[in-house]
Amino acid sequence: MTRARALLLGAGILCLYWWMATSVSDSQCTTGDEIAHLTAGYSYWTTDDYRLQPENGNLPQRWAAIPLLASGTRFPSLDQMAWRISDVWDMGYQWFYQNGNDLPGMLRAGRRMIALFGVGLGALVFYWARRLHGDKAAVLAATLFAFCPTMLANGALITSDMTAACTFLASVTAFWAMAHRLTPGRLLLFGLMLGLLCVSKFSAPLVAPMCALLYAVRVG
């Protein structure tokens, strides 16, 4: 198998994954966390206020809400107790179910955005399999990823899980490259990936022991 063919197949498989993960959105009900994540992300963009859902990563919430900025959705009034006490669930319930917004369209747009991080994660799986075992293994790994029930089930939900998984793997990948040869470009890339991880989920500090273990393997 040539490199060009492997890359083409990998890209096609990941496009198929994105379609499979997002195509069921209209038949999938709202999951609990999606209300808080999408509401908070939209409020960050439109109010420049971070009182809603501050305990979760900023990146996935903002990322999922980007398509809604031009959609004309009606956000609940800020002149109410739910906003003053930072009740994201009450604000989210109003936005999702009481303001006359297109809920299926809101979910569809946000889920499609999160699924792009799933594609990014799949691309990293492809990269590692190809580096370790060649083109055929990379295509096989991408296929197994694309049809994995867990990846499909979580790949298009408006939560922080897929974003965190992608940025975790991206961070350790960048660190591994930096551990082999330290260059300004690799250092910058690691810093960028680490920064994205830190604004994805508060479990980001777990990357430290991961990198320490990788470094021990590299110098051992």
trRosetta pair geometry for C-beta under 8 A, 3 or more apart (Angstrom, degrees):
i j d omega theta_ij theta_ji phi_ij phi_ji
1 5 5.5 -124 -170 83 83 122
1 6 5.4 93 141 -61 118 97
1 135 4.5 -150 95 108 114 131
1 136 5.5 138 19 -66 139 80
1 139 7.3 -92 169 -8 167 140
2 5 4.6 91 59 9 85 103
2 6 6.9 -150 94 -7 44 87
2 135 7.4 166 103 -133 15 173
3 6 5.7 -57 -148 36 32 111
3 7 6.3 30 156 -18 66 107
3 135 6.2 -133 -99 -89 49 130
4 7 5.9 -56 -149 37 30 110
4 8 6.3 29 154 -19 64 108
5 8 5.6 -55 -146 38 32 112
5 9 6.2 30 156 -17 66 107
5 135 7.6 66 77 175 86 140
6 9 5.9 -56 -146 39 29 109
6 10 6.1 31 155 -21 64 108
6 130 6.9 122 149 -111 141 123
6 135 3.6 -114 -75 -158 152 106
6 136 7.5 -96 -105 -58 117 35
6 138 5.7 65 179 73 122 124
6 139 5.6 -117 -142 -49 80 106
7 10 5.6 -53 -144 37 29 113
7 11 6.3 30 157 -19 64 105
8 11 5.9 -54 -148 36 29 110
8 12 6.4 28 154 -17 63 108
9 12 5.7 -57 -148 39 31 111
9 13 6.2 32 155 -21 67 106
9 139 5.0 6 108 -121 132 118
9 142 7.7 141 122 71 85 142
10 13 5.8 -55 -146 35 30 110
10 14 6.4 23 158 -13 64 108
10 123 7.5 97 156 -118 117 65
10 126 4.7 91 -151 -144 133 148
10 138 6.2 -35 -81 139 129 105
10 139 6.0 -113 -68 -99 79 66
10 142 4.8 171 -132 -47 79 170
11 14 6.0 -60 -147 40 29 106
11 15 6.3 32 153 -20 65 106
12 15 5.6 -53 -147 35 32 112
12 16 6.4 35 152 -19 64 104
13 16 5.6 -54 -153 35 32 114
13 17 6.5 39 147 -24 64 101
13 122 7.7 -147 111 166 97 135
13 139 7.2 143 -19 -154 149 70
13 142 4.6 106 91 133 144 114
13 143 5.6 -91 -143 -81 145 62
13 146 5.0 -130 167 -34 94 155
14 17 5.2 -42 -147 30 39 118
14 18 6.7 43 152 -20 64 97
14 119 4.9 95 172 -144 112 85
14 122 4.7 163 -113 102 105 137
14 123 6.3 28 -102 -63 161 79
14 126 7.5 -69 -52 -32 124 140
14 142 6.4 -70 -53 -166 87 117
14 146 6.6 -132 -92 -87 41 115
15 18 5.7 -48 -152 32 34 111
15 19 6.6 32 151 -15 64 105
15 119 7.8 43 -78 -121 40 125
16 19 5.7 -56 -150 38 33 110
16 20 6.2 31 155 -18 68 107
16 146 6.0 48 87 -173 99 142
17 20 5.8 -57 -145 38 29 108
17 21 6.1 24 160 -17 66 110
17 118 6.6 -143 137 132 118 114
17 119 6.6 156 83 -93 116 72
17 122 5.9 138 55 -62 167 165
17 145 7.1 -16 -100 114 151 87
17 146 3.7 -116 -76 -133 109 90
17 147 8.0 -109 -99 -47 90 46
17 151 7.3 -34 -159 130 122 121
17 152 7.4 -126 -156 -91 80 81
17 155 7.1 -103 162 -177 99 170
18 21 6.0 -59 -145 39 26 108
18 22 6.2 1 165 1 64 116
18 112 7.9 60 -179 -148 100 72
18 115 5.1 116 -140 143 76 120
18 116 7.2 35 -120 -85 123 50
18 118 7.0 155 -94 81 69 111
18 119 5.3 -1 -67 -66 112 117
19 22 6.4 -73 -141 48 24 94
19 23 5.5 32 166 -40 67 115
20 23 6.1 -47 -129 20 22 114
20 24 7.8 13 173 -13 51 102
20 146 7.3 99 33 174 138 88
20 152 6.0 -52 122 -129 112 115
21 24 7.8 -83 177 27 23 97
21 111 7.8 -157 136 162 90 103
21 115 4.8 158 98 -126 130 123
21 118 6.0 68 -28 81 176 166
21 151 7.7 -77 -88 135 124 74
21 152 5.3 -147 -94 -144 80 61
21 155 3.9 -68 -136 91 147 122
21 156 4.0 151 150 -26 96 116
22 25 5.6 -12 -173 -31 60 116
22 108 7.4 85 -176 -156 99 70
22 111 5.7 150 -124 120 85 105
22 112 5.0 58 -131 -94 145 73
22 115 5.1 -81 -56 -24 107 165
22 156 4.8 178 -82 -121 62 150
24 27 5.4 -69 -169 54 72 101
24 28 5.3 71 131 -32 92 114
24 156 7.9 137 54 71 86 142
25 28 5.7 -69 -140 37 29 109
25 104 7.4 123 130 -166 96 79
25 107 5.8 173 -179 122 110 100
25 108 4.7 129 116 -104 149 71
25 111 5.0 173 -107 61 127 154
25 112 7.7 -52 -47 -47 155 81
25 156 6.5 -99 -76 142 99 132
26 104 5.5 41 -121 -160 78 123
26 108 6.7 13 -62 -79 78 116
28 107 8.0 -155 82 150 92 140
30 34 5.5 -134 -164 70 82 128
30 35 6.4 66 166 -55 129 90
30 96 6.8 53 -105 -164 166 146
30 103 7.5 -66 -57 178 125 119
30 107 6.5 -124 -93 -92 84 137
31 34 4.9 97 62 -8 79 110
31 157 5.8 -2 29 -148 145 121
31 159 7.5 -45 92 -47 134 116
32 35 6.7 -57 -176 18 38 106
32 36 7.8 14 146 0 67 105
33 36 5.8 -61 -160 42 51 106
33 37 5.7 42 150 -20 82 112
33 157 7.7 62 72 155 109 115
33 158 7.5 -164 110 92 84 72
33 159 4.9 47 106 -101 135 104
34 37 5.7 -59 -137 42 32 108
34 38 5.8 19 171 -9 70 112
34 107 6.9 37 163 -122 145 97
34 110 7.4 128 -161 106 104 143
34 157 6.4 -109 -73 -175 110 81
34 158 4.2 87 -133 59 89 105
34 159 6.8 -73 -75 -54 66 77
35 38 6.8 -66 -143 41 18 98
35 39 6.0 12 163 -13 58 119
35 88 7.8 136 123 141 86 91
35 89 6.7 59 115 -129 129 60
35 92 3.9 105 167 152 95 140
35 93 6.9 22 -165 -64 140 57
35 96 5.8 -63 -123 -33 96 148
36 39 6.0 -64 -142 42 23 109
36 40 6.0 20 164 -17 63 113
36 52 7.6 -166 -162 167 75 98
36 53 5.0 132 169 -85 99 132
36 56 7.4 116 127 -1 115 149
36 88 4.8 66 -133 129 85 130
36 89 6.5 -27 -79 -77 96 66
36 92 5.9 -83 -78 -48 41 159
37 40 6.1 -60 -146 38 23 107
37 41 6.3 20 159 -17 62 111
37 53 6.8 -178 -92 179 40 168
37 56 6.7 -89 -102 117 83 160
37 60 6.7 -36 -164 115 124 102
37 61 5.0 -138 -168 -104 71 86
37 64 6.5 45 136 44 107 152
37 158 4.9 178 89 138 129 93
37 159 5.9 -153 -43 -103 160 41
37 160 7.0 -164 -117 -38 130 79
38 41 5.8 -54 -143 38 31 111
38 42 6.3 28 160 -17 65 107
38 61 7.3 -160 -85 -149 22 74
38 64 5.7 -92 -101 116 77 126
38 65 6.0 140 -156 -80 64 90
38 68 7.7 90 -173 -14 103 155
38 92 7.4 107 69 -133 84 110
38 106 6.8 100 169 159 150 109
38 107 7.8 -85 -62 -97 164 57
38 110 5.1 -41 -106 -109 119 164
38 158 5.1 14 -55 151 100 155
39 42 6.1 -59 -149 37 27 107
39 43 6.3 23 155 -18 63 110
39 52 6.3 -100 119 161 96 148
39 53 7.4 123 80 -10 90 130
39 88 5.7 146 92 -169 129 88
39 91 5.7 136 178 107 138 99
39 92 3.7 -105 -39 -93 154 91
39 95 5.6 149 -111 43 102 148
39 96 7.6 -72 -67 -38 110 97
40 43 5.7 -60 -148 38 30 110
40 44 6.5 37 154 -27 65 101
40 52 4.2 -158 -108 114 82 104
40 53 3.6 -70 -77 42 153 126
40 56 7.1 115 76 57 163 119
40 61 4.9 -39 92 -165 102 144
40 88 5.8 -11 -64 -133 97 133
41 44 5.8 -49 -152 25 32 113
41 45 7.0 25 155 -12 63 103
41 60 7.6 -94 -81 113 132 51
41 61 3.3 -164 -69 158 95 72
41 62 4.8 -165 -148 -72 94 27
41 63 7.2 -78 -145 37 141 44
41 64 5.4 116 53 61 172 90
41 65 3.5 178 120 -16 109 126
41 110 8.0 134 64 -128 146 119
42 45 6.0 -59 -157 37 35 108
42 46 6.1 4 160 2 71 118
42 65 4.2 -163 -69 -145 64 136
42 68 5.7 -45 -104 91 115 137
42 69 7.7 -176 -135 -75 79 68
42 73 7.5 -50 -151 76 150 136
42 75 6.6 -171 132 -96 124 124
42 95 7.6 160 67 -169 148 157
43 46 6.2 -71 -133 51 30 95
43 47 5.1 -18 -175 22 73 120
43 49 6.4 -59 155 69 101 89
43 52 5.1 67 58 30 153 138
43 75 7.2 140 -88 -155 75 142
43 91 7.5 23 -64 144 140 147
44 47 7.3 -59 -105 52 11 80
44 48 7.3 49 -175 -106 47 26
44 49 7.4 -131 -109 64 44 43
44 50 6.2 40 -109 -96 93 71
44 52 7.9 -123 -49 58 77 101
44 58 6.9 132 -121 -153 164 94
44 61 6.7 97 2 114 136 113
44 62 5.5 -72 81 -88 140 94
44 65 7.5 138 46 52 96 153
45 62 6.5 128 -54 -139 97 85
45 65 5.9 -160 -2 113 132 127
45 66 7.7 152 -80 -96 153 49
45 69 5.7 -89 142 -93 151 116
46 69 7.4 -176 -67 -121 94 83
46 75 6.3 164 93 -15 160 162
47 78 6.9 131 -114 -85 137 141
49 52 7.8 71 110 3 92 88
50 54 5.5 79 148 -97 94 103
50 58 7.6 -34 -132 -106 119 115
51 54 6.8 -52 -151 -38 20 113
51 83 7.7 87 83 -176 139 64
51 86 4.2 -123 158 -103 102 107
52 86 5.9 -170 -84 -158 50 79
52 88 4.2 117 -159 -93 95 102
52 91 6.5 -82 -108 59 136 149
53 56 5.1 -24 167 26 101 112
53 61 6.7 162 101 -103 135 156
53 88 4.8 68 -42 -88 89 165
54 86 8.0 -32 -6 -165 104 140
55 202 7.1 -59 180 -14 63 145
56 60 7.7 -74 151 59 109 108
56 61 6.4 105 104 -42 116 127
56 160 5.7 -166 -174 -32 105 141
56 201 7.4 -33 -162 -116 66 63
56 202 7.6 -113 -127 -12 28 102
57 60 5.5 64 91 16 113 97
57 61 6.9 167 94 -6 64 95
57 160 4.6 122 35 -132 117 138
57 163 6.8 -158 95 97 148 133
57 164 6.9 176 -20 -70 157 99
57 199 5.7 108 -164 153 90 43
57 200 4.3 1 -160 160 158 20
57 201 4.5 -58 -43 -65 128 41
57 202 6.9 -156 -64 -29 77 64
58 61 6.1 -77 -157 45 33 108
58 62 5.9 23 160 -14 74 115
58 199 4.8 -50 51 -172 98 99
59 62 6.1 -63 -143 41 25 104
59 63 5.8 25 163 -22 65 115
59 160 8.0 96 70 -130 83 97
59 163 6.1 176 104 173 109 145
59 167 7.9 75 84 -47 159 153
59 196 6.3 83 -102 -160 164 71
59 199 4.4 103 -32 117 105 97
59 200 4.9 -41 52 -85 129 62
60 63 5.5 -56 -138 39 30 115
60 64 6.2 30 164 -20 66 106
60 114 6.6 46 -157 -110 100 99
60 117 7.5 -40 -108 -23 97 159
60 158 7.7 151 156 -170 103 60
60 159 7.0 0 143 127 149 28
60 160 4.4 178 32 -107 151 67
60 162 7.8 125 -120 63 132 76
60 163 3.9 -146 -78 1 112 157
60 164 7.7 -51 -39 -32 135 76
60 200 6.0 73 -27 -145 99 72
60 201 7.9 25 -2 -56 126 83
61 64 6.3 -55 -148 33 25 107
61 65 6.6 13 157 -12 59 114
61 160 7.6 -27 -39 -74 79 97
62 65 6.0 -72 -153 41 29 106
62 66 7.1 54 153 -53 65 85
63 66 6.2 -28 -163 -16 33 113
63 113 5.5 175 144 153 84 124
63 114 7.1 114 107 -81 114 62
63 117 7.8 70 129 -42 158 119
63 163 7.1 147 41 -99 149 137
64 110 3.9 42 178 -155 100 92
64 111 7.7 37 -142 -55 108 28
64 113 4.9 168 -115 75 47 129
64 114 5.5 6 -91 -49 103 97
64 158 4.7 98 -152 -137 158 102
65 68 5.2 -63 -166 39 65 116
65 69 6.9 83 142 -46 83 85
65 110 6.7 9 -74 -104 43 104
66 69 6.1 -39 -165 -2 39 114
66 113 6.3 140 39 -113 105 150
67 70 7.3 -72 -175 41 44 90
67 71 6.7 52 138 -43 72 118
67 109 3.8 -135 88 -180 141 123
67 110 7.1 -141 43 -64 111 49
67 112 7.5 37 -19 65 155 114
67 113 6.4 -155 -10 -50 111 122
68 71 4.8 -57 -146 20 50 128
68 73 5.6 -19 -172 6 105 133
68 106 6.1 39 -99 -131 124 83
68 109 6.1 143 -57 97 78 143
68 110 7.2 0 -32 -61 117 94
71 102 7.7 -115 170 46 125 115
71 105 7.2 164 -156 131 140 122
71 106 7.5 158 112 -92 165 74
71 109 7.2 -128 -65 -15 145 170
73 95 7.3 52 156 -168 122 97
73 99 7.6 77 176 106 81 131
73 101 4.7 34 -143 -128 95 128
73 102 7.5 -111 -97 34 94 77
73 106 6.5 68 -93 -90 146 117
74 95 7.9 -168 94 -134 60 69
74 99 4.5 -155 88 166 106 122
74 100 6.6 26 36 61 133 90
74 101 6.0 -152 37 -67 78 97
75 95 5.9 -8 -133 -110 57 113
75 99 7.4 -5 -114 -140 8 174
76 80 7.0 -63 154 30 112 141
76 82 7.4 -16 126 77 150 132
76 83 7.4 -167 107 -56 110 110
76 91 5.4 -147 46 -148 140 73
76 94 4.2 56 -79 106 133 136
76 95 5.5 -94 -20 -61 96 80
76 98 7.9 43 -89 76 106 111
76 99 6.4 -126 -71 -65 68 132
77 80 5.6 99 91 -19 96 110
77 83 7.7 -108 112 -19 56 140
78 83 4.7 160 -153 -167 59 171
79 83 7.4 -1 -24 43 10 140
80 83 5.4 94 63 10 75 100
80 84 7.2 -148 100 -4 38 93
81 84 5.5 -61 -144 41 37 111
81 85 6.0 11 166 0 74 110
81 87 7.7 27 121 10 74 130
82 85 6.6 -68 -141 48 23 92
82 87 4.2 -88 -154 60 75 116
82 90 3.8 -127 -130 98 132 130
82 91 5.1 168 136 -55 122 78
82 94 7.4 147 71 -8 165 134
83 86 7.5 27 -175 -77 32 34
83 87 7.6 -73 -52 39 22 79
83 91 6.3 90 -78 -85 70 125
87 90 4.1 24 122 23 122 114
87 91 6.2 143 93 -13 71 89
88 91 5.7 -59 -142 46 33 110
88 92 5.7 35 158 -23 68 112
89 92 5.7 -53 -140 40 26 112
89 93 6.3 31 157 -23 62 104
90 93 5.8 -50 -146 31 29 111
90 94 6.6 29 155 -16 61 104
91 94 5.9 -57 -154 36 30 111
91 95 6.3 25 153 -16 65 111
92 95 5.6 -57 -143 40 33 109
92 96 5.8 23 162 -14 69 112
93 96 6.0 -60 -138 43 26 104
93 97 5.7 -33 -178 32 64 115
93 98 6.9 45 133 -6 73 112
94 97 7.2 -83 -124 55 12 73
94 98 4.6 -56 -144 51 55 122
94 99 6.0 66 154 -37 74 102
95 98 7.7 8 -13 46 14 81
95 99 5.7 -14 -129 12 35 134
95 101 6.6 4 174 9 63 146
96 101 7.2 -84 -133 60 23 120
96 103 5.7 65 -169 -114 73 112
96 106 7.4 -142 -119 77 72 152
97 103 7.1 30 -82 -77 55 139
101 106 6.2 40 140 -41 122 133
102 105 3.7 16 124 28 119 123
102 106 6.2 150 92 -24 69 84
103 106 5.5 -53 -144 33 33 113
103 107 6.3 27 161 -13 67 105
104 107 5.9 -58 -147 41 31 107
104 108 6.0 34 155 -24 66 110
105 108 5.5 -52 -140 36 30 114
105 109 6.3 28 161 -18 64 106
106 109 6.2 -60 -151 36 25 106
106 110 6.4 15 158 -10 63 112
107 110 6.0 -63 -145 43 29 106
107 111 5.8 26 162 -18 68 113
107 158 7.2 -121 -140 -15 67 127
108 111 6.1 -60 -142 39 23 108
108 112 6.4 25 158 -21 60 108
109 112 6.0 -56 -151 32 27 112
109 113 6.9 27 153 -19 61 104
110 113 5.8 -55 -156 31 35 112
110 114 6.6 28 153 -13 68 105
110 158 4.4 6 139 -89 124 130
111 114 5.8 -54 -147 39 36 108
111 115 6.2 42 153 -26 67 106
111 156 4.1 52 178 173 103 90
111 157 6.6 -7 -120 -92 96 19
111 158 6.0 -86 -76 -47 63 85
112 115 5.6 -51 -147 31 31 116
112 116 7.4 45 151 -30 58 92
112 156 7.1 15 -74 -141 33 107
113 116 6.0 -44 -169 12 38 114
114 117 5.8 -45 -171 26 51 110
114 118 7.2 55 135 -17 68 99
114 155 7.4 156 121 160 93 46
114 156 6.0 134 81 -138 103 38
114 157 6.6 -82 105 73 156 33
114 158 5.7 -165 -30 -100 144 49
114 159 7.4 75 -145 39 154 49
114 162 5.7 101 170 61 96 132
114 163 6.8 -81 -141 -46 84 95
115 118 4.9 -42 -158 29 51 121
115 119 6.7 58 144 -21 69 94
115 155 5.3 59 -122 147 77 92
115 156 4.3 3 -70 -92 109 86
115 162 7.6 -14 -100 134 32 166
116 119 5.4 -43 -152 31 41 115
116 120 6.6 45 146 -20 64 100
117 120 5.2 -46 -149 35 39 117
117 121 6.4 44 150 -21 66 99
117 162 4.8 127 96 128 116 99
117 163 4.7 -71 -141 -92 170 58
117 165 7.7 116 145 62 110 86
117 166 4.4 -136 -177 -2 90 153
117 167 8.0 -38 -151 -29 118 83
118 121 5.6 -49 -148 34 33 112
118 122 6.4 34 152 -17 64 105
118 151 6.4 125 -153 -178 113 92
118 154 8.0 158 -93 101 119 72
118 155 3.6 50 -98 -150 155 103
118 156 7.1 -55 -8 -54 148 64
118 162 5.1 -40 -66 -164 81 136
118 166 7.4 -112 -75 -62 24 122
119 122 5.6 -54 -149 38 32 113
119 123 6.4 38 151 -24 65 103
120 123 5.6 -51 -149 32 32 114
120 124 6.7 32 153 -17 63 102
120 166 4.6 59 94 -152 113 134
120 170 7.3 -18 156 -61 116 125
121 124 5.8 -54 -154 34 34 110
121 125 6.6 38 148 -20 65 102
121 145 7.6 -167 116 -169 91 134
121 151 7.7 -156 96 -137 131 114
121 162 6.8 -114 -14 -169 141 82
121 165 5.5 18 -108 114 143 104
121 166 4.2 -103 -63 -92 90 83
121 169 6.3 99 -133 37 78 142
122 125 5.4 -49 -149 34 37 115
122 126 6.4 42 150 -20 66 102
122 142 5.9 78 177 -139 99 80
122 145 4.7 156 -122 124 90 142
122 146 6.4 60 -131 -69 142 76
122 151 7.6 93 -73 -172 101 145
123 126 5.4 -49 -150 35 34 116
123 127 6.4 39 149 -23 64 103
124 127 5.4 -47 -145 32 36 116
124 128 6.4 31 157 -15 66 103
124 166 7.1 151 4 -146 136 68
124 169 4.8 126 125 126 155 127
124 170 6.3 -113 -87 -74 145 68
124 173 6.1 -124 -149 -45 115 154
125 128 6.1 -57 -148 38 29 106
125 129 6.3 25 157 -15 64 110
125 141 5.2 -156 151 146 98 113
125 142 6.4 148 97 -87 106 58
125 145 4.9 130 81 -65 163 150
125 169 7.8 -22 -57 180 67 161
126 129 6.1 -61 -146 40 26 107
126 130 6.1 23 159 -17 64 112
126 138 4.9 63 -165 -173 69 96
126 139 7.8 43 -133 -76 98 32
126 141 6.2 170 -96 87 45 109
126 142 4.5 26 -85 -70 102 111
126 145 7.8 -96 -48 21 77 147
127 130 6.0 -62 -149 38 24 108
127 131 6.2 22 157 -18 64 110
127 138 7.5 58 -66 -132 13 117
127 173 7.4 50 98 -142 136 144
128 131 5.7 -55 -144 37 30 110
128 132 6.1 16 162 -9 66 113
128 141 7.6 -123 76 148 84 166
128 173 7.3 -112 -70 -105 105 113
129 132 6.1 -64 -142 44 26 102
129 133 5.9 -43 -177 44 65 104
129 137 4.7 -149 170 129 98 93
129 138 4.4 154 94 -98 102 53
129 140 7.2 -147 173 65 148 81
129 141 3.5 -164 -57 2 162 154
129 142 7.4 -137 42 -30 144 73
130 133 7.4 -86 -120 61 15 61
130 134 6.4 -35 -150 152 54 11
130 135 6.0 31 -130 -93 97 41
130 137 6.8 172 -86 77 39 89
130 138 3.4 17 -65 -71 88 136
132 137 7.1 -92 81 109 85 150
133 136 7.7 -80 128 70 96 77
133 137 3.4 30 98 13 117 168
133 138 7.5 176 73 -40 84 67
134 137 5.3 94 62 16 69 104
134 138 7.0 -123 111 -11 37 95
135 138 5.5 -56 -149 32 32 114
135 139 6.6 28 157 -15 66 103
136 139 5.9 -54 -151 36 33 108
136 140 6.3 32 151 -17 66 108
137 140 5.5 -56 -147 40 34 113
137 141 6.0 35 155 -22 68 106
138 141 5.8 -53 -144 36 29 111
138 142 6.4 28 156 -17 63 106
139 142 5.8 -54 -146 38 30 111
139 143 6.3 33 153 -21 63 107
140 143 5.7 -57 -150 35 30 113
140 144 6.4 29 154 -17 66 105
141 144 5.8 -53 -146 37 31 109
141 145 6.3 34 153 -20 64 107
142 145 5.6 -53 -148 37 31 115
142 146 6.2 32 155 -23 65 108
143 146 5.7 -54 -144 34 29 110
143 147 6.4 0 166 5 64 111
144 147 6.6 -72 -143 50 25 91
144 148 6.2 49 154 -55 63 98
145 148 5.7 -40 -150 -2 29 119
145 151 5.8 75 -178 -40 66 174
146 151 7.3 -100 -118 99 14 139
146 152 8.0 58 169 -67 43 97
147 152 7.3 -2 -153 -41 27 126
148 151 4.1 69 75 13 108 109
148 152 6.6 174 84 -9 55 86
149 152 5.7 -61 -144 43 30 109
149 153 5.8 29 160 -22 68 111
150 153 5.8 -55 -139 37 27 109
150 154 6.2 -4 170 8 63 113
151 154 6.7 -71 -137 52 22 89
151 155 5.3 40 164 -52 63 116
152 155 5.7 -40 -125 14 21 120
152 156 8.0 -14 -173 8 49 99
153 157 7.7 5 146 -26 57 121
154 157 5.6 -62 -150 21 49 118
154 159 7.4 -64 -160 54 89 124
154 161 5.4 -64 -179 96 128 136
154 162 5.8 167 134 -59 93 99
155 162 5.6 103 -127 -103 44 145
157 161 7.4 22 73 39 113 115
157 162 7.5 140 52 -11 77 118
159 162 7.3 102 75 7 82 83
160 163 5.4 -69 -159 51 56 113
160 164 5.4 56 147 -27 87 109
160 200 6.0 143 -168 169 103 70
160 201 4.8 138 145 -79 131 99
161 164 5.9 -60 -148 37 25 108
161 165 6.3 24 157 -19 64 107
161 201 7.9 65 -91 -75 34 145
162 165 5.6 -50 -144 35 34 113
162 166 6.3 33 157 -18 64 106
163 166 6.0 -59 -151 37 28 109
163 167 6.3 14 159 -7 66 112
163 200 4.6 -158 128 -148 106 112
163 201 7.3 148 90 -31 96 100
164 167 6.0 -63 -141 45 29 102
164 168 5.9 37 158 -26 66 107
164 197 7.2 79 -141 -146 62 73
164 200 4.7 161 -86 134 65 119
164 201 3.9 2 -94 -1 130 136
164 203 6.8 51 -161 57 143 108
164 204 7.8 -125 -138 -74 99 74
165 168 5.8 -52 -145 32 26 114
165 169 6.6 17 160 -10 61 107
166 169 6.3 -64 -153 41 27 103
166 170 6.1 25 153 -18 65 112
167 170 5.3 -50 -137 41 36 115
167 171 6.1 42 159 -26 66 103
167 193 6.4 169 -159 -172 76 76
167 196 4.8 -144 -127 113 128 100
167 197 4.0 176 140 -86 117 72
167 200 4.8 168 32 -14 150 159
168 171 5.9 -57 -151 32 25 110
168 172 6.7 12 158 -7 62 106
168 197 6.1 108 -74 -126 49 122
168 204 8.0 -151 -88 -120 83 61
168 206 7.8 -11 -126 86 120 106
168 207 6.3 -155 -136 -86 75 102
168 210 7.8 80 -173 23 95 173
169 172 6.1 -57 -144 42 32 102
169 173 6.0 38 155 -23 65 110
170 173 5.6 -56 -146 37 28 115
170 174 6.3 27 156 -17 64 106
170 193 4.4 -149 126 -143 101 123
170 196 7.3 -10 83 73 139 131
170 197 7.5 -167 67 -59 98 104
171 174 5.9 -56 -149 37 29 108
171 175 6.3 28 153 -18 64 107
171 190 7.0 78 -153 -153 64 69
171 193 4.4 178 -88 131 61 111
171 194 5.2 97 -130 -81 115 61
171 196 7.9 -159 -64 63 100 91
171 197 4.9 -13 -48 -36 140 146
171 207 5.3 -26 113 -143 145 144
171 211 7.8 -74 139 -65 99 113
172 175 5.4 -50 -143 38 36 114
172 176 6.2 43 155 -25 66 102
172 207 6.7 -147 -61 -148 87 94
172 210 5.4 -70 -95 138 125 125
172 211 6.4 -148 -114 -79 77 73
172 214 6.3 159 -162 -42 97 153
173 176 5.8 -52 -149 31 29 112
173 177 6.7 27 152 -15 61 104
173 193 7.7 -134 58 -152 87 170
174 177 5.8 -54 -152 36 33 111
174 178 6.3 31 151 -18 66 109
174 186 6.9 164 -171 -168 80 74
174 189 4.8 -153 -138 122 123 99
174 190 4.0 172 134 -91 117 66
174 192 7.9 -162 -122 58 168 82
174 193 4.6 163 4 22 148 147
174 194 7.7 -118 75 -33 136 83
175 178 5.5 -59 -147 40 33 111
175 179 6.1 38 153 -26 68 104
175 190 5.5 96 -75 -128 59 123
175 211 4.7 -91 -180 -123 164 107
175 214 6.2 103 112 82 116 149
175 215 7.8 -74 159 -56 112 90
176 179 5.6 -49 -145 30 31 114
176 180 7.0 28 154 -17 60 103
176 214 5.6 -95 -88 -178 84 139
176 218 7.5 177 -142 -71 67 127
177 180 6.0 -60 -159 32 33 109
177 181 7.4 -44 168 47 65 78
177 186 5.3 -142 117 -140 105 122
177 189 7.5 -11 74 83 135 137
177 190 7.8 -161 63 -62 96 103
178 181 7.5 -98 -147 72 27 42
178 182 5.7 47 -172 -104 76 67
178 183 7.9 -129 -122 31 70 63
178 186 4.4 166 -90 143 78 117
178 187 6.2 104 -126 -78 126 54
178 189 7.8 -168 -58 67 108 98
178 190 5.1 -21 -32 -42 147 142
179 182 8.0 28 -98 -63 16 83
179 214 6.4 -163 -17 130 163 103
179 215 5.6 -150 -121 -104 134 72
179 218 4.5 -124 150 -74 129 175
180 218 7.0 -126 -71 -145 63 128
181 186 6.9 127 91 -2 73 160
182 186 6.5 -136 -142 74 36 125
182 187 6.5 45 -165 -56 82 104
183 186 4.7 87 53 11 84 102
183 187 6.8 -149 88 -6 40 88
184 187 5.7 -58 -145 39 30 112
184 188 6.2 32 157 -20 66 107
185 188 5.7 -55 -148 36 29 111
185 189 6.3 29 154 -19 64 106
186 189 5.5 -50 -145 36 34 113
186 190 6.4 35 155 -18 65 103
187 190 5.9 -53 -148 36 30 109
187 191 6.4 31 153 -18 63 107
188 191 5.7 -56 -149 37 31 112
188 192 6.3 32 154 -20 65 106
189 192 5.7 -54 -148 35 31 111
189 193 6.3 26 157 -14 66 106
190 193 5.9 -57 -145 40 31 107
190 194 6.0 30 157 -18 66 110
191 194 5.8 -56 -142 40 28 111
191 195 6.2 32 156 -22 63 107
192 195 5.7 -55 -150 34 28 112
192 196 6.6 26 154 -16 63 104
193 196 5.7 -54 -149 37 33 110
193 197 6.4 36 151 -21 65 105
194 197 5.5 -52 -149 34 33 115
194 198 6.4 34 154 -22 65 105
194 204 7.9 105 -168 -176 67 119
194 207 7.0 -173 -124 105 87 158
195 198 5.7 -54 -148 33 32 111
195 199 6.7 9 160 -1 64 106
196 199 6.3 -68 -149 47 31 95
196 200 6.2 41 150 -37 66 111
197 200 5.4 -58 -148 24 32 119
197 201 7.6 -50 -178 40 63 78
197 204 4.7 132 137 -129 94 110
197 207 6.1 49 141 -40 158 150
198 204 4.6 141 -100 154 52 173
200 204 6.9 120 54 -74 87 110
201 204 6.1 150 79 -44 67 80
203 206 5.3 -4 163 -1 84 121
204 207 6.0 -26 -180 -1 61 113
205 208 5.7 -19 -177 -1 65 115
206 209 6.6 -48 -166 36 54 98
206 210 6.6 56 141 -19 71 110
207 210 5.2 -61 -153 42 42 119
207 211 6.0 40 154 -21 76 105
208 211 6.0 -57 -147 37 27 105
208 212 6.3 27 154 -20 63 108
209 212 5.2 -52 -142 38 38 116
209 213 6.2 41 158 -21 68 102
210 213 6.0 -56 -154 34 28 109
210 214 6.5 26 150 -16 63 107
211 214 5.5 -53 -147 38 36 113
211 215 6.2 37 154 -21 67 104
212 215 5.7 -53 -147 35 31 111
212 216 6.4 34 152 -21 63 104
213 216 5.6 -51 -148 33 33 113
213 217 6.6 34 152 -18 64 103
214 217 5.7 -54 -151 35 33 111
214 218 6.3 34 150 -23 66 107
215 218 5.4 -52 -146 34 35 114
215 219 6.3 9 163 0 69 107
216 219 6.6 -65 -139 48 26 91
216 220 5.5 39 159 -43 64 116
217 220 5.7 -51 -134 23 23 120
